[in-house]
Amino acid sequence: MNTPNTKDNQDTENIELIEIASNQLLTSRPSWDEYFATIASLTSKRSNCIRRHVGCIIVKNKRILSLGYNGTPRGTRNCFEGGCVRCNSTNSTTGSNLDLCMCLHAEENAMLFVSQRDLEGADMYVTLMPCISCTKKIIQCGISRVVYMDNYAPELDTVTIDCLQKCGIKVERCRGSAPSSVMY
């Protein structure tokens, strides 16, 4: 019966330990979708809207081009300071009276600061399913993929998904990422 050399055993054990540690690090590394979804979620925390905190990032070739969050336009009072009549109303429901909302949506803010050429073929990560108005802008800008975290309103989400897919835009839901939009 051969007994293994103690020194060789120690070397092998060290190598195995390093491999296990390396594998553990790799399994905790987020996918690109998880990474960008988490950044969109973090971006949503900058929102000044009192109803929802929504974040959006636009990515092309794994590079962040722009990010945005929902809130009132620059130079106006913040939503939480009374800058949006709709958001400060107690009788407004999801998806209604959007024409009274003073807040820019996260998707709009993100798209405003990127050239049309850069938007063509880009991916959008957003913490909330885009509304119909933002969907039209996403289509017009040539975004090729929308990854969202939370639903907005079931009846409107169906219309949004249908519009995007009919225009050849891939729609995916990223589950299990960092907390996204919060309804107040």
URGIPE-V516492 format. One line per field, one symbol per residue. phi: phi as a letter, one per 30 degrees, with the letter a starting at -180 (. if undefined). A space follows every 10 residues. Layout:
phi = ???
//
This chain:
phi = .ccddddddd dddddddddd dddddddddd dedddddddd ddddddecdd cbcbbbbcbb hibdcababd lddeicdded cjdbdddddd ccceichddc dddddedddd ddcbdeddde idcccbdbed ddddeddddd diecabcbcc dcbeddddde ddddddcicd cbccciddec dbcc
//
